[in-house]
């Protein structure tokens, strides 16, 4: 009942060094994902909603801790269009030859996120460098151009990865992503195809189809999932208000009143985001932003981690047929875990950093050229 199930092509990609196949490497080197591996949710955090909310509340504990004991060094990264984003580095000194894990978090995500910090701790133990890549206007930074971010905007992440690849050519690069960030990173990896400079990528809680997941959230009027819909909407409105004057300086007609009165993510996307990026409709933007159509073109080992009780990225949105048709892809499915919760053991203990760190260590060993 608690077994971690792996979904992949019959013949997965061979390692260029050992000639072993991706699925066999996972069985040998990733005990948290191998045959008979299990994830059993904590009895104190039962069910998808409890798992999801527990991890969300963990943010505040880590945020308070970060104020007392900062573990990241912030870099303000200048983009080619004059925009800026915040990069939070861990182990940023003497990382000339260290593997670097680039992290994209969720829509409200920062380097203080519970799951980011748990993975960060494990990577630091392994002597990896970690850099959390924030979206424009997020993570305590301000917009410096009128262009904000959206759920499929890969340009900024691409610039960061290319810059790291150029300035630190001896550092193997990996991509770790969560929720909305998982959609962006997966889309980027697919867009780059054979030219992707990452050794491997991991996407946790990937929505795959942005239009359908937003429609699902917006429809949950009488469900506990309404909490997530309103939390995301509130973040989007707050981010817009904090950067309103900068966004409004663009040659675009925004209706501030309608933006403020948006009662759903779809309404906000229609009134603000799609206009900022010159899409004809919210649906057009969301369809164009989804990573699902790009799965066929991925050419690096990529692990997807989803739970069947995820109340946001629901099971019916997982594109199983595409995942089993590309030998570079592996989906790890758990019965429980919620949306990036994965709190196991008797007393709630994070589990997600185990498969994540084991997979990257295995890929470094077998796929790094």
Secondary structure, 3 states (H helix, E strand, C coil): CCECEEEECCCCCECCCCCCEHHHHHHHHCCCCCCCCECCECCCCCCHHHHHHHHHHHHHHHHHHHHHCCCCEEEEEECCCCCEEEEEEECCCCCCCCCEEEEECCCCCCCCCHHHHHHHHHHHHCCCEEEEECCCCCCCCCCCCCCCCCCCCCHHHHHHHHHHHHHCCCCCEEEEEECHHHHHHHHHHHHHHHHCCCCEEEEECCCCCHHHHHHHHHCCCCCCCHHHHHHHHHHHHHHHHHCHHHHHCCCCCCCHHHHHCCCCHHHHHHHHHHHHCCCCCHHHHHHHHCCHHHHHHCCCEEEEEEECCCCCCCHHHCCHHHHCCCCCEEEEEECCCCCCCCEECCCCEECHHHHHHHHHHHHHHHHCC
